[in-house]
Amino acid sequence: MSILFNVRTGFSRSRDRLKPVLTLVLLVACHGNDQSTPTFKVEPVRFSRRVTADGNLKSTKATPVSAPADAPESLKVAWIAGDGDLVKKDEVIVRFDPTDYQSQLLE
């Protein structure tokens, strides 16, 4: 089969004869067997990123904590919040041992 090129119309009539044959071949190839195509329904959901890693964190802001200035003598710490614990405003972070003050009150 020879294909001739016409300057005005592009390829000659032999290309026009191939169109139905190519269409039929494509339909048969695309049809395949009767198995359905697997699909997945996409829905918007809240997305969160989680990164698991080892390492050390440094705070961006540190707040110095000191003992009350009006204490008459040194204070003993009975309990202190753990290093790196998350604390909120007005939350207790240290408790002092009251035994020395209680003994002074009894004297």
C-alpha positions as CSV (number, residue, x, y, z in Angstrom):
1,M,0.0,0.0,0.0
2,S,1.4,3.4,-0.9
3,I,0.7,6.6,0.9
4,L,0.8,9.7,-1.3
5,F,1.1,13.1,0.2
6,N,-1.1,15.9,-1.2
7,V,0.2,19.4,-0.5
8,R,-3.3,20.9,-0.1
9,T,-5.1,18.1,1.9
10,G,-2.2,16.3,3.7
11,F,-2.1,12.6,3.2
12,S,-4.1,11.1,0.3
13,R,-7.2,8.9,0.3
14,S,-5.2,5.8,1.5
15,R,-5.1,7.4,5.0
16,D,-8.9,7.9,4.9
17,R,-9.3,4.2,4.2
18,L,-7.2,3.3,7.3
19,K,-9.3,5.4,9.7
20,P,-12.2,2.8,10.1
21,V,-9.7,0.0,10.5
22,L,-7.6,1.8,13.1
23,T,-10.8,2.8,15.0
24,L,-11.9,-0.9,15.0
25,V,-8.5,-2.1,16.3
26,L,-8.5,0.6,19.1
27,L,-12.0,-0.4,20.2
28,V,-11.1,-4.1,20.3
29,A,-7.8,-3.4,22.1
30,C,-9.4,-1.0,24.7
31,H,-12.4,-3.3,25.3
32,G,-10.3,-6.3,26.4
33,N,-12.1,-8.7,28.7
34,D,-15.2,-7.9,30.9
35,Q,-13.3,-7.4,34.2
36,S,-14.1,-4.1,35.8
37,T,-11.3,-1.5,36.4
38,P,-10.4,-1.2,40.1
39,T,-11.2,2.2,41.4
40,F,-10.7,4.1,44.7
41,K,-12.9,6.9,46.0
42,V,-10.9,9.9,47.1
43,E,-12.3,12.0,50.0
44,P,-10.8,15.0,51.8
45,V,-9.5,14.1,55.3
46,R,-7.5,16.0,57.9
47,F,-3.9,15.3,57.4
48,S,-1.2,15.3,60.1
49,R,2.5,14.9,59.8
50,R,4.3,12.8,62.4
51,V,8.1,12.5,62.5
52,T,9.7,10.0,64.8
53,A,13.3,10.9,65.6
54,D,15.9,10.6,68.4
55,G,17.7,13.7,69.6
56,N,17.7,16.5,72.1
57,L,15.4,19.4,72.2
58,K,16.4,22.9,73.4
59,S,13.8,25.4,74.5
60,T,13.5,28.6,72.6
61,K,12.8,30.5,75.8
62,A,14.0,29.8,79.4
63,T,12.5,31.4,82.5
64,P,14.8,31.7,85.5
65,V,13.2,30.7,88.8
66,S,14.5,31.8,92.2
67,A,13.5,31.3,95.8
68,P,11.4,34.0,97.6
69,A,13.6,37.0,98.5
70,D,11.9,37.4,101.9
71,A,12.9,33.9,103.2
72,P,14.8,34.4,106.5
73,E,17.2,31.5,105.9
74,S,18.0,28.9,103.2
75,L,15.2,26.8,101.9
76,K,15.2,23.1,101.2
77,V,13.5,21.8,98.1
78,A,11.0,19.0,98.8
79,W,9.8,18.6,95.3
80,I,10.5,20.1,91.9
81,A,8.9,19.6,88.5
82,G,10.9,17.4,86.1
83,D,13.4,18.8,83.7
84,G,11.7,19.4,80.4
85,D,8.1,19.0,81.8
86,L,5.5,21.1,80.2
87,V,4.0,23.6,82.7
88,K,1.3,26.1,82.4
89,K,0.9,29.5,83.9
90,D,0.4,29.5,87.7
91,E,1.2,25.8,88.0
92,V,3.4,24.8,91.0
93,I,6.9,23.9,89.8
94,V,8.7,23.7,93.2
95,R,7.7,22.9,96.8
96,F,9.9,23.8,99.7
97,D,10.3,21.6,102.8
98,P,8.2,23.2,105.7
99,T,9.8,21.2,108.6
100,D,12.3,24.0,109.6
101,Y,9.5,26.6,109.7
102,Q,7.2,24.3,111.6
103,S,9.8,23.6,114.3
104,Q,10.4,27.3,114.7
105,L,6.7,27.9,115.2
106,L,6.6,25.3,118.0
107,E,9.5,26.9,119.9
